[in-house]
Structures are given as structure tokens and as C-alpha cells.
């Protein structure tokens, strides 16, 4: 889906429920930043829900959403 120095790559961003079942998926080119799609997925959360994410989503612009 995306072209980078390493070749073609794609990122799969997933919002899952408490049992790990995907609720919403978003595909982006591998070279795209995580923040824009993360804001879209976090916008789907209800007040009081928790987020568990890896360090790729640790930017201040994401943590302050």
C-alpha cells in the first residue's frame, strides 16, 4: 500500500475490545505517521475506557487526545 526505502509496506491500526476482538481497523501506508489515524480510532472510545498501546503511539500529540 505504501512505498518506502525498504519497499512496499502497510500498517494495520486496530481498536479492539477488552477480549482482543477487533472493533475497528484502519490501513495506512507504512511510511505514514501513527498520530492522524490514532486520533480517529481514539475518537471512537467512550469516556472511562482505557487504552493500551505500544511506544509507536507514545507521542505527546497522541497522549493528550
MMTF fields as JSON, N, C-alpha, C and O atoms, coordinates in Angstrom:
{
  "mmtfVersion": "1.0.0",
  "mmtfProducer": "UNKNOWN",
  "numBonds": 259,
  "numAtoms": 260,
  "numGroups": 65,
  "numChains": 1,
  "numModels": 1,
  "chainsPerModel": [1],
  "groupsPerChain": [65],
  "chainIdList": ["A"],
  "bondAtomList": [4, 2, 8, 6, 12, 10, 16, 14, 20, 18, 24, 22, 28, 26, 32, 30, 36, 34, 40, 38, 44, 42, 48, 46, 52, 50, 56, 54, 60, 58, 64, 62, 68, 66, 72, 70, 76, 74, 80, 78, 84, 82, 88, 86, 92, 90, 96, 94, 100, 98, 104, 102, 108, 106, 112, 110, 116, 114, 120, 118, 124, 122, 128, 126, 132, 130, 136, 134, 140, 138, 144, 142, 148, 146, 152, 150, 156, 154, 160, 158, 164, 162, 168, 166, 172, 170, 176, 174, 180, 178, 184, 182, 188, 186, 192, 190, 196, 194, 200, 198, 204, 202, 208, 206, 212, 210, 216, 214, 220, 218, 224, 222, 228, 226, 232, 230, 236, 234, 240, 238, 244, 242, 248, 246, 252, 250, 256, 254],
  "bondOrderList": [1, 1, 1, 1, 1, 1, 1, 1, 1, 1, 1, 1, 1, 1, 1, 1, 1, 1, 1, 1, 1, 1, 1, 1, 1, 1, 1, 1, 1, 1, 1, 1, 1, 1, 1, 1, 1, 1, 1, 1, 1, 1, 1, 1, 1, 1, 1, 1, 1, 1, 1, 1, 1, 1, 1, 1, 1, 1, 1, 1, 1, 1, 1, 1],
  "groupList": [{"groupName": "UNK", "atomNameList": ["N", "CA", "C", "O"], "elementList": ["N", "C", "C", "O"], "formalChargeList": [0, 0, 0, 0], "bondAtomList": [1, 0, 2, 1, 3, 2], "bondOrderList": [1, 1, 2], "singleLetterCode": "X", "chemCompType": "L-PEPTIDE LINKING"}],
  "groupTypeList": [0, 0, 0, 0, 0, 0, 0, 0, 0, 0, 0, 0, 0, 0, 0, 0, 0, 0, 0, 0, 0, 0, 0, 0, 0, 0, 0, 0, 0, 0, 0, 0, 0, 0, 0, 0, 0, 0, 0, 0, 0, 0, 0, 0, 0, 0, 0, 0, 0, 0, 0, 0, 0, 0, 0, 0, 0, 0, 0, 0, 0, 0, 0, 0, 0],
  "groupIdList": [1, 2, 3, 4, 5, 6, 7, 8, 9, 10, 11, 12, 13, 14, 15, 16, 17, 18, 19, 20, 21, 22, 23, 24, 25, 26, 27, 28, 29, 30, 31, 32, 33, 34, 35, 36, 37, 38, 39, 40, 41, 42, 43, 44, 45, 46, 47, 48, 49, 50, 51, 52, 53, 54, 55, 56, 57, 58, 59, 60, 61, 62, 63, 64, 65],
  "secStructList": [7, 3, 3, 3, 6, 6, 3, 3, 3, 3, 3, 3, 3, 3, 3, 3, 7, 6, 6, 1, 7, 3, 3, 3, 3, 3, 3, 3, 3, 6, 6, 1, 7, 1, 2, 2, 2, 2, 2, 2, 2, 2, 6, 6, 7, 7, 6, 6, 7, 7, 7, 7, 7, 7, 4, 4, 4, 7, 1, 2, 2, 2, 2, 6, 7],
  "xCoordList": [0.818, 0.0, 0.864, 0.477, 2.024, 2.9, 4.296, 4.703, 5.032, 6.387, 7.363, 7.189, 8.383, 9.441, 10.786, 10.838, 11.878, 13.202, 13.315, 14.032, 12.612, 12.674, 11.75, 11.775, 10.94, 9.995, 8.564, 8.299, 7.661, 6.25, 5.936, 6.43, 5.118, 4.736, 3.374, 2.938, 2.72, 1.401, 1.333, 1.876, 0.669, 0.432, -1.038, -1.92, -1.279, -2.642, -2.829, -2.15, -3.749, -4.074, -5.398, -6.345, -5.469, -6.681, -7.154, -6.354, -8.435, -9.091, -9.822, -10.688, -9.472, -10.053, -10.776, -10.522, -11.673, -12.384, -11.548, -10.409, -12.111, -11.371, -10.936, -10.052, -11.541, -11.145, -10.241, -9.888, -9.866, -8.967, -9.646, -8.968, -10.957, -11.692, -11.672, -12.061, -11.222, -11.179, -12.565, -13.539, -12.622, -13.851, -13.766, -14.765, -12.56, -12.349, -10.915, -9.986, -10.731, -9.407, -9.194, -10.129, -7.955, -7.595, -6.25, -5.305, -6.149, -4.901, -4.291, -4.995, -2.963, -2.252, -0.955, -0.469, -0.393, 0.922, 1.954, 1.849, 2.942, 3.926, 4.723, 5.183, 4.902, 5.699, 4.89, 5.475, 3.584, 2.753, 2.935, 3.223, 2.764, 2.872, 1.622, 0.557, 1.75, 0.637, -0.379, -1.541, 0.034, -0.826, -2.16, -3.19, -2.202, -3.501, -4.543, -5.697, -4.146, -5.102, -5.436, -6.545, -4.484, -4.734, -5.833, -6.692, -5.807, -6.856, -8.235, -9.222, -8.289, -9.564, -10.044, -11.211, -9.147, -9.526, -9.86, -10.823, -9.077, -9.359, -10.664, -11.292, -11.066, -12.347, -13.54, -14.652, -13.316, -14.378, -14.573, -15.54, -13.67, -13.741, -14.811, -15.14, -15.339, -16.29, -15.518, -14.418, -16.065, -15.46, -15.224, -16.129, -14.016, -13.691, -13.035, -12.563, -12.989, -12.325, -10.813, -10.326, -10.081, -8.621, -7.996, -8.615, -6.751, -6.002, -4.687, -3.981, -4.371, -3.092, -2.488, -3.087, -1.294, -0.679, 0.826, 1.394, 1.475, 2.938, 3.562, 2.851, 4.898, 5.581, 5.43, 5.715, 4.997, 4.764, 3.648, 3.555, 2.804, 1.697, 1.959, 1.024, 3.225, 3.569, 3.858, 4.269, 3.663, 3.926, 2.989, 1.85, 3.472, 2.662, 1.344, 0.32, 1.363, 0.129, -0.921, -2.112, -0.516, -1.454, -1.866, -3.046, -0.904, -1.191, -2.13, -2.811, -2.181, -3.025, -4.412, -5.193, -4.73, -6.046, -7.118, -8.292],
  "yCoordList": [-1.188, 0.0, 1.254, 2.264, 1.21, 2.372, 2.014, 0.856, 2.99, 2.777, 3.495, 4.68, 2.795, 3.397, 2.889, 2.133, 3.299, 2.84, 1.321, 0.721, 0.697, -0.751, -1.511, -2.741, -0.81, -1.462, -1.123, -0.11, -1.971, -1.749, -2.16, -3.18, -1.366, -1.71, -1.12, -0.139, -1.735, -1.309, -1.435, -2.382, -0.483, -0.572, -0.901, -0.372, -1.772, -2.097, -1.529, -1.943, -0.585, 0.011, -0.603, -0.659, -1.057, -1.743, -1.192, -0.94, -1.01, -0.712, -1.995, -2.458, -2.57, -3.849, -3.703, -2.762, -4.63, -4.6, -5.294, -5.687, -5.44, -5.991, -7.445, -7.919, -8.149, -9.535, -9.659, -10.767, -8.522, -8.531, -8.674, -8.829, -8.625, -8.727, -7.354, -6.356, -7.299, -6.014, -5.38, -6.03, -4.097, -3.323, -2.42, -2.181, -1.921, -1.041, -1.211, -1.253, -1.309, -1.438, -0.293, 0.18, 0.135, 1.195, 0.827, 0.523, 0.851, 0.571, 1.879, 2.761, 2.003, 3.174, 2.717, 1.62, 3.551, 3.234, 3.163, 3.899, 2.296, 2.079, 3.301, 3.393, 4.247, 5.425, 6.522, 7.508, 6.384, 7.4, 7.371, 6.326, 8.523, 8.634, 8.042, 8.013, 7.576, 6.943, 7.932, 7.574, 9.169, 10.12, 10.404, 10.354, 10.697, 11.035, 9.916, 10.179, 8.683, 7.578, 7.248, 6.805, 7.462, 7.203, 8.123, 7.688, 9.376, 10.318, 9.842, 9.983, 9.283, 8.762, 7.594, 7.545, 6.66, 5.486, 5.859, 5.338, 6.755, 7.151, 7.929, 7.954, 8.559, 9.27, 8.333, 8.782, 7.033, 6.032, 5.546, 4.836, 5.917, 5.431, 6.151, 7.306, 5.459, 6.031, 6.584, 6.114, 7.558, 8.132, 7.039, 6.258, 6.979, 5.992, 4.73, 3.914, 4.543, 3.368, 3.563, 4.692, 2.476, 2.51, 2.239, 1.656, 2.681, 2.467, 1.776, 2.181, 0.744, 0.051, 0.101, -0.392, 0.699, 0.875, 0.709, 0.841, 0.417, 0.316, 1.702, 2.696, 1.763, 3.049, 3.859, 5.057, 3.248, 3.994, 5.014, 5.973, 4.808, 5.716, 6.603, 7.183, 6.715, 7.443, 8.925, 9.583, 9.477, 10.902, 11.76, 11.376, 12.913, 13.818, 14.197, 14.328, 14.374, 14.758, 13.665, 13.955, 12.42, 11.306, 11.171, 10.983, 11.264, 11.073, 12.137, 11.902, 13.292, 14.385, 14.398, 15.314, 13.409, 13.349, 13.07, 12.981],
  "zCoordList": [0.0, 0.0, 0.0, -0.588, 0.647, 0.695, 0.225, 0.319, -0.278, -0.777, 0.138, 0.424, 0.597, 1.408, 0.905, -0.065, 1.555, 1.13, 1.19, 0.389, 2.132, 2.287, 1.36, 1.339, 0.597, -0.309, 0.065, 0.713, -0.345, -0.056, 1.38, 1.861, 2.058, 3.431, 3.761, 3.159, 4.722, 5.166, 6.678, 7.247, 7.337, 8.772, 8.996, 8.319, 9.946, 10.352, 11.752, 12.692, 11.887, 13.18, 13.617, 12.833, 14.849, 15.309, 16.641, 17.542, 16.754, 18.021, 18.39, 17.647, 19.543, 19.948, 21.272, 22.023, 21.557, 22.835, 23.912, 23.66, 25.1, 26.243, 26.057, 26.771, 25.117, 24.859, 23.629, 23.226, 23.036, 21.889, 20.542, 19.526, 20.509, 19.245, 18.558, 19.164, 17.301, 16.599, 16.483, 16.103, 16.82, 16.708, 15.483, 14.805, 15.207, 14.057, 13.573, 14.38, 12.264, 11.65, 10.672, 10.027, 10.577, 9.631, 9.019, 9.747, 7.695, 6.987, 6.514, 6.023, 6.666, 6.172, 5.508, 5.786, 4.632, 4.078, 5.197, 6.179, 5.066, 6.11, 6.502, 7.64, 5.587, 5.89, 6.589, 7.037, 6.695, 7.354, 8.865, 9.45, 9.482, 10.936, 11.585, 10.97, 12.815, 13.526, 14.079, 14.269, 14.342, 15.041, 14.347, 15.018, 13.05, 12.446, 12.562, 12.901, 12.285, 12.353, 13.811, 14.111, 14.704, 16.119, 16.649, 17.417, 16.247, 16.68, 16.223, 16.945, 15.029, 14.507, 15.372, 15.762, 15.668, 16.458, 17.899, 18.461, 18.505, 19.884, 19.994, 21.053, 18.907, 18.894, 19.035, 19.31, 18.849, 18.96, 20.394, 20.675, 21.308, 22.684, 23.492, 23.224, 24.471, 25.41, 26.603, 26.894, 27.284, 28.471, 29.509, 29.804, 30.062, 31.075, 30.547, 31.338, 29.237, 28.684, 28.737, 28.666, 28.859, 28.943, 27.583, 26.694, 27.449, 26.209, 26.547, 27.47, 25.801, 25.893, 24.499, 23.543, 24.375, 23.062, 23.174, 24.259, 22.04, 22.064, 21.927, 21.778, 21.98, 22.016, 20.726, 20.724, 19.65, 18.413, 18.585, 17.819, 19.588, 19.849, 21.063, 21.616, 21.486, 22.703, 22.512, 23.468, 21.324, 21.092, 21.928, 22.19, 22.343, 23.17, 22.495, 23.166, 21.166, 20.471, 20.542, 20.423, 20.732, 20.893, 22.341, 22.636, 23.252, 24.677, 25.221, 26.219, 24.592, 25.062, 24.433, 24.689, 23.622, 22.956, 23.958, 23.599]
}
